Amino acid sequence: MESLQNQLKSSPFKLHLWAFIAAFGTYFCTYAFRKPFTTGVFSGEEIFGINAKTAFILAQVIGYMISKFIGIKVISELTSGTRIKLIITFILISEVALFLFGIIPLQVKIMAMFLNGLPLGMVYGIIFSFLEGRRFTEFLGLGLSINMIMTSGILKSLYLWLQDFTKMSEYGMPSFIGLIFLPLLLFFLWMLANIPRPSQTDQNLKSKRESMKRKDKKDIMKNYGLGIVLVAVFYAFLTTIRDFRDNFSIEIWDSVQSGHSKGVFARTEIWISVWVFLAIMLLNVFKNNRKAILGINLIFIFCMLLIGFVNQQFLAKNISGSVWMILQGFSFYLPYLIIQIAFFDRLIPLLHIRGNAGYFVYICDSFGYLGSVVLMLVKEFWDPLKDPKILLIELSNWLTITGIIVVLGQFLFFEMKRKSKPVSGDIILETIH
């Protein structure tokens, strides 16, 4: 182990490639324990008067949401020695829950899905703790975060192909897919465990990341609470709509294009991943954190405008359903992933905040999945028969306006805080370079 880490330390190219593959592979496999079940239709079945699929998704998302709130404390106070053990424990719990989902009576299957979501919400933060605070965190984080775009689509296509081949039921397929990916997950965890800690140069550029104490978190919320809340609101809008689009992609595609191929999910999401990957890669050009934050906020506003534009073009039948799904997905995922892997990673050194990005991301994630739960309940009890495609368009049109307002508000707040600092992060960076 020591020899391998020394080799990675001596070659930045090997280190970055190793970390990228480790993060991508680990989170890809993690998705196999969470997302494939949403490919099932569970047609004609109800639980307590609620459509079975909606009930299952809602139960899992509630568990996932609670996990995010727990993660505000767990991830911010995480120590390096417990990280791999925690991931393995969480994954095994989620796989046992999927196995129970396949064998227990219909009315209590929602408890299995709740148990499945409960541990999985903290896995992202643990993996990201291996990557944050480095010169190329944006690049490394892409290996983790593009999974949120492409992996769900790939797993949906894999689910349908395997189900055709095995003739397995919709209740047995999720745990079967989890078992397939378990050995691969252990390999990528071994890779993740061998990533060296950030170098002194990394710490000079991005500041040292530390476990946070209660006082640290209290001071941060006192000084930056308004800005953090505004970012969390924006992120919650993105998460809610993105999660709805992903959970009901089968139904949305059925409405957009009847008779679509099984590979359409993988094909469109891979295209989105490619464009998001290239866009976030450009952030690595900015060594100056202030310029990076300015660029990030311009991207946020551009994406909000693009959402409104592509919705209008799709309704006017000027673009196809595939183009609409790709451009709209790009507009959701790009700002969503930037907040996860780049925004707070840049803001921490710019404002000289003592802490780690996981704390901020989990605040945002908590409210994001709370919004997702609220939307699921509203959809089911207000207008359960509404075309999910139309609901997606209405929600995203609303996001276009409110998103721009919230983005401008948080930018002005943090800019005011930056200017009030006696020594700016820009001066520090200019000294280093």
C-alpha positions in Angstrom: 0.0 0.0 0.0 2.8 2.4 0.9 4.6 1.7 -2.4 1.5 2.3 -4.4 0.7 5.6 -2.7 4.3 6.8 -3.2 4.0 6.0 -6.9 0.8 8.1 -7.1 2.3 11.0 -5.2 5.3 11.1 -7.6 3.1 11.3 -10.7 0.2 13.9 -10.8 -1.1 12.3 -14.0 -1.3 8.8 -12.4 -2.8 10.2 -9.2 -5.6 12.2 -11.0 -6.4 9.3 -13.3 -6.5 6.8 -10.4 -8.7 9.1 -8.3 -11.0 9.8 -11.2 -11.5 6.1 -11.9 -11.9 5.2 -8.2 -14.5 7.8 -7.6 -16.4 7.1 -10.8 -16.4 3.3 -10.3 -17.4 3.5 -6.6 -20.4 5.7 -7.2 -21.4 3.9 -10.4 -21.7 0.7 -8.4 -23.5 2.5 -5.5 -26.2 3.5 -8.0 -26.8 -0.2 -8.7 -28.2 -0.5 -5.2 -30.5 2.5 -5.4 -31.9 3.3 -8.9 -32.7 0.2 -10.9 -36.0 -0.5 -9.1 -37.5 2.7 -10.6 -37.4 1.0 -14.0 -40.2 -1.3 -12.8 -43.8 -0.2 -13.6 -45.6 -2.2 -10.9 -48.8 -1.7 -13.0 -52.2 -2.0 -11.4 -50.8 -2.3 -7.8 -51.6 0.0 -5.0 -50.5 0.4 -1.3 -53.0 2.2 1.0 -54.7 3.7 -2.1 -51.4 5.0 -3.5 -49.9 3.8 -6.8 -47.3 1.2 -5.8 -44.4 2.7 -7.8 -45.0 6.2 -6.3 -45.2 4.6 -2.8 -41.9 2.8 -3.3 -40.1 5.9 -4.6 -41.5 8.0 -1.9 -40.4 5.6 0.8 -36.9 5.4 -0.6 -36.6 9.2 -1.0 -37.8 9.8 2.5 -35.1 7.4 3.8 -32.6 9.1 1.5 -33.7 12.6 2.7 -33.3 11.6 6.4 -29.9 10.2 5.6 -28.9 13.6 4.2 -30.0 15.4 7.3 -28.0 12.9 9.4 -25.1 13.4 7.0 -24.8 17.2 7.9 -23.3 16.0 11.2 -21.7 12.7 10.1 -20.0 13.9 6.9 -18.8 17.2 8.4 -17.2 15.4 11.4 -15.9 12.4 9.3 -12.4 11.0 10.1 -10.2 9.3 7.5 -10.0 5.9 9.3 -13.7 5.1 9.2 -14.6 6.0 5.6 -14.2 2.7 3.8 -15.8 0.7 6.6 -18.8 3.1 6.6 -19.4 2.7 2.8 -19.3 -1.1 3.0 -21.7 -1.1 5.9 -24.1 1.2 4.2 -24.1 -0.8 0.9 -24.7 -4.1 2.7 -27.6 -2.7 4.6 -29.1 -1.4 1.3 -28.6 -4.8 -0.4 -30.3 -6.6 2.4 -33.2 -4.2 2.1 -33.5 -4.9 -1.6 -33.6 -8.6 -0.9 -36.4 -8.1 1.6 -38.2 -6.0 -1.0 -38.3 -9.0 -3.2 -39.8 -11.5 -0.7 -42.0 -9.7 1.9 -45.7 -8.9 1.3 -46.7 -5.9 -0.9 -48.1 -3.8 2.0 -44.7 -3.7 3.8 -42.4 -3.4 0.9 -42.4 0.3 1.4 -40.4 -0.4 4.7 -37.8 -2.2 2.7 -37.4 0.7 0.3 -37.2 3.1 3.2 -34.4 1.0 4.7 -32.7 0.9 1.3 -32.6 4.7 1.0 -31.6 5.4 4.7 -27.9 4.5 4.5 -27.3 5.4 0.9 -27.6 9.2 1.3 -24.3 9.4 3.1 -22.2 7.5 0.5 -21.6 10.5 -1.8 -20.2 12.6 1.0 -17.8 10.0 2.1 -16.5 9.4 -1.4 -16.2 13.1 -2.0 -14.1 13.5 1.1 -11.3 11.7 -0.7 -11.4 14.3 -3.5 -12.0 17.7 -2.1 -9.4 20.4 -1.4 -7.2 19.5 -4.4 -6.0 21.5 -7.3 -8.1 19.4 -9.7 -11.2 18.8 -7.5 -13.5 19.8 -10.3 -12.0 17.1 -12.6 -11.9 14.5 -9.9 -15.4 15.3 -8.7 -16.6 14.7 -12.3 -15.7 11.0 -11.9 -18.1 10.9 -9.0 -20.9 13.2 -10.2 -21.4 12.4 -13.8 -22.8 9.1 -12.5 -25.9 11.1 -11.4 -26.5 11.7 -15.1 -25.5 8.7 -17.1 -25.5 5.8 -14.6 -29.3 5.8 -13.9 -30.0 5.6 -17.7 -27.4 2.9 -18.2 -28.8 0.8 -15.3 -32.4 1.3 -16.6 -31.4 -0.1 -19.9 -29.4 -2.9 -18.2 -32.4 -3.7 -16.1 -34.7 -4.1 -19.1 -32.2 -6.3 -21.0 -31.6 -8.5 -18.0 -35.3 -8.8 -17.3 -35.9 -9.9 -20.8 -33.2 -12.5 -20.5 -33.9 -13.9 -17.0 -37.7 -13.3 -16.9 -37.2 -12.2 -13.3 -40.0 -10.3 -11.5 -39.9 -6.5 -10.9 -39.5 -7.3 -7.2 -36.5 -9.6 -7.6 -34.5 -7.6 -10.2 -33.2 -4.8 -7.8 -31.4 -7.2 -5.4 -30.1 -9.3 -8.4 -28.5 -6.2 -10.0 -27.0 -5.2 -6.6 -25.3 -8.6 -6.2 -23.8 -8.3 -9.7 -22.2 -5.0 -8.8 -21.0 -5.9 -5.3 -17.6 -7.5 -6.2 -16.8 -4.6 -8.6 -17.7 -2.1 -5.8 -15.1 -3.7 -3.5 -12.4 -3.3 -6.1 -13.1 0.4 -6.6 -13.2 0.9 -2.8 -9.7 -0.6 -2.7 -8.7 2.0 -5.3 -10.4 4.8 -3.3 -8.6 3.8 -0.1 -5.2 4.2 -1.7 -5.7 7.8 -2.9 -3.0 9.9 -1.1 -4.0 12.9 1.0 -3.9 16.4 -0.5 -0.4 17.7 -0.9 0.9 20.9 0.6 0.4 22.7 -2.8 -3.2 21.6 -2.8 -3.7 23.0 0.7 -2.1 26.3 -0.3 -4.5 26.7 -3.2 -7.7 25.3 -1.8 -7.0 25.4 2.0 -6.7 22.5 4.3 -10.0 20.5 4.9 -10.7 19.5 8.5 -13.3 17.7 10.5 -15.7 20.3 11.9 -16.7 20.9 15.5 -20.0 22.3 16.6 -18.6 25.7 17.2 -17.2 25.8 13.6 -20.6 25.1 12.2 -22.3 27.6 14.4 -19.8 30.4 13.4 -20.3 29.6 9.7 -24.1 29.8 9.9 -23.8 33.1 11.9 -21.6 34.7 9.3 -22.8 33.2 6.1 -26.2 31.7 6.9 -28.2 33.9 4.4 -26.0 33.0 1.5 -26.0 29.3 2.3 -29.8 29.3 2.6 -30.1 31.0 -0.8 -27.8 28.4 -2.4 -29.7 25.6 -0.7 -33.0 26.9 -2.0 -31.6 27.0 -5.6 -30.2 23.5 -5.2 -33.5 22.3 -3.7 -35.3 23.4 -6.9 -32.7 21.7 -9.1 -32.8 18.5 -7.0 -36.6 18.3 -6.9 -37.0 18.6 -10.6 -34.0 16.5 -11.5 -35.2 13.7 -9.2 -38.7 13.8 -10.6 -37.3 13.6 -14.1 -35.1 10.6 -13.2 -37.7 8.7 -11.2 -40.4 9.0 -13.8 -38.2 8.9 -16.9 -40.1 5.8 -18.1 -43.4 7.5 -18.0 -42.0 10.8 -19.4 -40.4 9.0 -22.4 -43.7 7.1 -23.0 -45.4 10.4 -23.3 -42.7 12.0 -25.4 -42.1 9.1 -27.8 -44.2 6.0 -27.7 -42.5 2.8 -28.7 -39.0 4.1 -27.8 -36.1 1.7 -27.7 -34.7 0.2 -24.4 -31.4 2.0 -25.0 -32.9 5.5 -25.2 -32.2 6.1 -21.5 -28.5 5.3 -21.7 -28.1 7.2 -25.0 -29.6 10.5 -24.0 -28.0 10.5 -20.5 -24.6 9.7 -21.9 -24.9 12.7 -24.3 -25.8 14.9 -21.3 -22.8 13.5 -19.4 -20.4 14.4 -22.2 -21.5 18.0 -22.4 -21.6 18.5 -18.6 -18.2 16.9 -18.3 -16.7 19.4 -20.9 -18.4 22.4 -19.2 -17.1 21.5 -15.7 -13.7 20.7 -17.0 -13.4 24.4 -18.1 -13.6 25.4 -14.4 -10.1 23.9 -13.9 -8.8 26.8 -16.0 -9.6 29.2 -13.2 -6.8 29.1 -10.6 -8.2 32.3 -9.1 -11.2 31.4 -6.9 -12.9 34.7 -7.2 -13.0 34.4 -11.0 -14.2 30.8 -10.7 -17.1 31.8 -8.5 -18.1 34.6 -11.0 -17.9 32.1 -13.9 -20.0 29.6 -11.9 -22.7 32.1 -11.3 -22.8 33.1 -15.0 -23.2 29.4 -15.8 -26.1 29.2 -13.4 -28.0 32.0 -15.1 -27.3 30.6 -18.6 -28.7 27.3 -17.6 -31.9 28.8 -16.2 -32.4 30.8 -19.5 -31.7 27.6 -21.5 -34.4 25.7 -19.6 -37.1 28.2 -20.5 -35.9 28.4 -24.2 -35.9 24.6 -24.8 -39.3 24.2 -23.2 -40.8 26.8 -25.5 -39.1 25.3 -28.6 -40.3 21.8 -27.7 -43.9 23.0 -27.2 -43.7 24.8 -30.5 -42.5 21.5 -32.1 -39.3 23.2 -33.3 -37.1 20.5 -31.6 -37.6 16.8 -31.1 -38.4 15.0 -27.8 -34.8 13.6 -27.7 -33.2 17.0 -28.2 -35.6 18.5 -25.5 -34.7 15.7 -23.0 -31.0 16.2 -23.6 -30.9 20.0 -23.4 -33.2 20.2 -20.5 -31.3 17.5 -18.6 -28.1 19.4 -19.3 -29.6 22.6 -17.9 -30.6 20.8 -14.6 -27.5 18.7 -14.1 -24.8 21.3 -14.9 -25.6 23.7 -12.0 -26.6 20.8 -9.7 -23.2 19.2 -10.1 -21.3 22.4 -10.0 -22.7 23.1 -6.5 -21.8 19.6 -5.4 -18.2 19.5 -6.6 -17.0 23.0 -7.3 -19.0 25.9 -5.8 -18.2 25.3 -2.1 -14.8 23.9 -2.9 -14.0 27.4 -4.3 -15.9 29.4 -1.7 -14.1 27.9 1.3 -10.6 29.2 0.4 -12.1 32.5 -1.0 -13.7 33.4 2.3 -11.1 31.6 4.5 -13.7 29.3 6.0 -12.5 26.6 8.3 -14.3 23.3 7.4 -15.1 21.0 4.5 -17.3 21.1 1.5 -19.3 18.1 2.6 -21.0 20.1 5.4 -22.4 22.7 2.9 -23.3 20.1 0.3 -25.3 18.0 2.8 -27.2 21.1 4.0 -28.2 21.6 0.3 -28.9 17.9 -0.2 -31.1 17.7 2.8 -33.5 20.4 1.6 -33.2 19.2 -2.0 -34.6 15.8 -1.1 -37.2 17.4 1.2 -38.4 19.2 -1.9 -38.5 15.9 -3.8 -40.6 14.3 -1.1 -43.1 17.3 -1.1 -43.4 17.1 -4.9 -44.1 13.4 -4.8 -46.9 13.9 -2.2 -48.4 16.8 -4.1 -48.3 14.8 -7.4 -50.0 11.8 -5.8 -52.7 13.6 -3.8 -53.4 16.6 -5.9 -53.3 15.4 -9.5 -52.0 11.8 -9.8 -53.2 11.3 -13.4 -51.4 14.4 -14.7 -49.0 13.8 -17.6 -45.5 13.8 -16.0 -44.1 15.4 -19.1 -46.4 18.4 -18.7 -45.6 18.6 -15.0 -41.9 18.6 -15.8 -42.4 21.5 -18.2 -44.4 23.5 -15.7 -42.0 23.0 -12.9 -38.9 23.8 -15.0 -40.6 27.0 -16.4 -41.1 28.2 -12.8 -37.5 27.4 -12.0 -36.3 29.6 -14.8 -37.6 32.8 -13.1 -37.1 32.0 -9.4 -33.7 30.4 -10.1 -32.2 33.6 -11.6 -33.5 35.7 -8.7 -32.0 33.3 -6.0 -28.7 33.0 -7.9 -28.3 36.8 -8.1 -29.2 37.1 -4.4 -26.6 34.7 -3.1 -23.9 36.0 -5.5 -24.4 39.6 -4.1 -24.3 38.3 -0.5 -21.1 36.4 -0.8 -19.5 39.2 -2.9 -20.2 41.6 0.0 -18.7 39.1 2.5 -15.6 38.7 0.3 -15.1 42.5 0.1 -15.4 42.8 3.9 -12.4 40.4 4.4 -9.1 42.2 5.3 -7.2 39.9 3.0 -8.9 38.3 0.0 -8.4 34.8 -1.4 -7.3 36.4 -4.6 -4.3 38.0 -3.0 -3.3 34.6 -1.5 -3.6 32.9 -4.9 -1.6 35.7 -6.6 1.1 35.2 -4.0 1.3 31.5 -4.6 1.5 31.9 -8.3 
